[in-house]
Amino acid sequence: MKTESSERGADDASMGRRALLGVGVGAAAASLLPLLTAKSSASSSSDETTTTGASEPAAPTTTAPPRRPTDDDIALLGAAQQAELTARALYDTAIEAGDWSQTEQTVITTIREAHEASAQALAGMLGGEAPGETSQSLYSSMVGGFRGSVSARLESAYNLEAAIVATHHELLRELIGTDGATLIAAIQSAEARHGTVLADLNGQTVVSTLLVQDEAVALEVNP
Amino acid sequence: MSQPDAIQETFNRRGLFRIGGLTTASAIAIAACGKSEAGEIGNIGVGQDTPKLPDAVVNNGVQMRTLAGIELSIAAAYQRMVDDDMLAVSSTRFPATGDLTPLITQFGEHHIDSAAIFNDLAVAQDSEAWTCGNTRLDEAYIDVVFDRVVNGAAATDAAKAIQPSDDPTRDMLLLVHTLESLSAASCQGVVPQVSEAPLRAAAAMVGVASARQAALMALLLNPGGYVSEIDAENAQAVAATTTLVVQNTQNIATPSDDGAAGDNTAQGPPSTEILLPVAIPAQFGSLAPIVYVGGAGDENGVRLKLNFETPSLNSFAYPFDSCAAQG
């Protein structure tokens, strides 16, 4: 038979145990709190922001564009590669026509190599999606100027370079992925100088001609 | 009670709970009582709070404002050359160039127009227009060049004074080429930094014009310098022949006889060679630093050498920056 005092003693013992267990669980939860807080702040700091500095992170101000070319980008960059390969083919035709001076030969060959390097860089970016061939329609429409006199060939090359720069400008208006845009900008910046060099090589002295200030029309690679 | 029964009663489940709970409670009590900080250091008087740095946001507007500042710095540098008649005097290094004041004035107009384009784009991005030069470019580069060319450098405890430039026109024309190259590279470099295609296209077209101006300047300073030596060699059908110069310990310090360092003083050491620019320096637009060498050489013949670089974190026109604050 249980006495009242013995029941109270049992209750006290039970309460003490529960209290101790509760304290233990509470302590465990408290010890986990900093870890959970750290995880929370880590996940919030992984949000895309364009903020630098040690102060509180600001709200995102821009939506970062994708780096890799989108499906639409691939078509545009493929057309750019065809334009570069066509330019290389046109310069090959011009070189085969002969009668170049040593300096002219060096410049024309260097520009031809630059177009080839651009096509190769685009092929590296596009991989199996790269067309890897010239635009026959574009080549046919321009090849006549690359078979004439040296002066006529230089003028045709000057017009071609102006048109390629304009073509790349149109691409930059539309490209979404930054990798493709970066490559096209690097190609365009170098090819912009070709026109000035070709004009100087052809004896031009008018500043507006040397600076290619007449706006050119973009090439139609696949009409 | 037998001995094993006594041991079992001591280490039963209840006992383990009790020990665990007591240990945890003791740890919490000790941790709560412990005080690792000695308290705040007392202030005498009223001190200011630690200032909170503004957010250094880099967005499309900041990029456009920065480019506007770059273009205005370049335009201001050209205007200073024109105002001080620094281009009208014939250069001993580049005697064939003549007075390029009209051309450089035209270049300056291009950069003012470009700054207006960039400011319009910045305003469209909800940023304020940037109507003065880029502070970093002015203070760390352009002003330094002008100061060295015009005034030289005063003597210090460790170095003798440096004279003003022996050919200021040469140094200014080289600076024009450097700044045109910087404009082209900055406009190219911003393309992957902005998120909207129209901004990229606008910057790239300004860069195209600047690249052509850089090419024209290169041809004026270095007639016939169309391509780099490496590209020229690669373009040859046959291997180029080279003349072997035997070098030994007796002539290792002899300067090369290429005429590029031709304006040495009669008695002093040879001055730093000034490399001539070429119109097409590479197959792709480069974002590498653009090296400027100019001014008179110091006691060892070393000229001022600066690496002009495209905008970065220390040269952006942040939202908290303003032309009014620049003074």
Contacts between the chains, C-beta under 8 A, distances in Angstrom:
chain1	res1	chain2	res2	distance
A	17	B	14	7.0
A	17	B	17	5.8
A	17	B	18	6.9
A	17	B	21	7.3
A	19	B	21	7.7
A	20	B	17	6.8
A	20	B	18	6.6
A	20	B	20	7.7
A	20	B	21	2.6
A	20	B	22	6.6
A	20	B	24	7.7
A	20	B	25	6.5
A	21	B	17	6.5
A	21	B	21	6.0
A	23	B	21	6.2
A	23	B	24	6.1
A	23	B	25	4.9
A	23	B	28	7.1
A	24	B	20	6.1
A	24	B	21	5.2
A	24	B	24	4.3
A	24	B	25	7.6
A	27	B	24	4.9
A	27	B	25	7.8
A	27	B	27	7.2
A	27	B	28	5.3
A	28	B	24	7.9
A	30	B	28	7.9
A	50	B	57	6.3
A	50	B	58	5.2
A	50	B	59	5.5
A	51	B	55	5.5
A	51	B	56	6.8
A	51	B	57	5.5
A	51	B	58	7.8
A	52	B	56	4.7
A	52	B	58	6.7
A	52	B	313	6.7
A	53	B	53	5.9
A	53	B	54	7.8
A	53	B	55	5.9
A	53	B	56	4.2
A	54	B	53	6.6
A	55	B	52	6.0
A	55	B	53	5.2
A	55	B	54	7.2
A	55	B	55	5.7
A	56	B	55	7.5
A	57	B	55	7.9
A	58	B	55	4.5
A	58	B	57	5.7
A	61	B	57	5.8
A	61	B	59	4.2
A	62	B	59	5.2
A	62	B	60	6.2
A	62	B	195	4.6
A	63	B	195	6.2
A	64	B	195	6.4
A	65	B	195	5.2
A	103	B	224	6.6
A	103	B	226	7.2
A	105	B	235	7.2
A	106	B	226	7.4
A	106	B	227	6.6
A	106	B	232	5.1
A	106	B	235	4.6
A	106	B	236	7.2
A	107	B	226	4.8
A	107	B	227	6.2
A	107	B	235	7.9
A	109	B	235	3.8
A	110	B	226	7.6
A	110	B	227	4.6
A	110	B	231	4.7
A	110	B	232	7.1
A	110	B	234	7.5
A	110	B	235	4.9
A	110	B	280	6.7
A	111	B	280	7.6
A	113	B	231	7.4
A	113	B	234	7.0
A	113	B	235	7.0
A	113	B	283	7.0
A	114	B	280	7.6
A	114	B	283	4.4
A	117	B	283	4.6
A	117	B	284	7.4
A	118	B	283	7.5
A	118	B	284	7.6
A	121	B	284	7.6
A	165	B	208	5.9
A	168	B	204	7.7
A	169	B	201	5.9
A	169	B	204	6.6
A	169	B	205	5.8
A	169	B	208	7.6
A	172	B	191	7.2
A	172	B	197	6.6
A	172	B	200	5.0
A	172	B	201	4.2
A	172	B	204	5.2
A	173	B	197	5.6
A	173	B	198	6.3
A	173	B	201	4.4
A	174	B	197	6.1
A	175	B	197	6.1
A	175	B	200	7.6
A	176	B	197	6.7
A	178	B	191	7.7
A	178	B	192	4.3
A	179	B	192	7.9
A	181	B	191	5.3
A	181	B	192	6.5
A	181	B	197	7.3
A	181	B	200	5.5
A	182	B	191	5.7
A	182	B	192	4.5
A	185	B	188	4.9
A	185	B	191	4.1
A	185	B	200	7.1
A	185	B	204	5.2
A	185	B	207	7.6
A	185	B	285	6.8
A	186	B	188	6.4
A	186	B	284	4.3
A	186	B	285	4.5
A	187	B	284	6.3
A	187	B	285	7.5
A	188	B	188	8.0
A	188	B	204	5.9
A	188	B	207	8.0
A	188	B	208	6.3
A	188	B	285	7.3
A	189	B	184	5.8
A	189	B	185	7.8
A	189	B	187	7.9
A	189	B	188	4.6
A	189	B	204	7.5
A	189	B	207	5.7
A	189	B	208	6.8
A	189	B	211	5.3
A	189	B	284	7.6
A	189	B	285	2.8
A	190	B	211	7.7
A	190	B	280	7.0
A	190	B	282	6.4
A	190	B	283	6.0
A	190	B	284	5.2
A	190	B	285	4.9
A	192	B	184	7.9
A	192	B	207	7.8
A	192	B	208	4.1
A	192	B	209	7.8
A	192	B	211	4.4
A	192	B	212	5.4
A	192	B	215	7.8
A	193	B	211	5.5
A	193	B	212	6.4
A	193	B	214	7.4
A	193	B	215	4.1
A	193	B	279	5.7
A	193	B	280	5.1
A	194	B	280	6.9
A	195	B	212	6.8
A	196	B	212	4.9
A	196	B	215	4.1
A	196	B	216	5.5
A	196	B	219	7.3
A	196	B	279	6.4
A	197	B	215	6.3
A	197	B	219	7.4
A	197	B	226	5.1
A	197	B	227	8.0
A	197	B	279	4.9
A	197	B	280	5.9
A	200	B	216	7.9
A	200	B	219	5.3
A	200	B	226	7.7
A	200	B	279	7.6
A	201	B	226	7.0
A	207	B	103	6.6
A	207	B	106	7.0
A	207	B	216	7.7
A	210	B	212	7.6
A	210	B	216	5.4
A	211	B	209	7.1
A	211	B	212	4.9
A	211	B	213	6.5
A	211	B	216	6.4
A	212	B	212	5.9
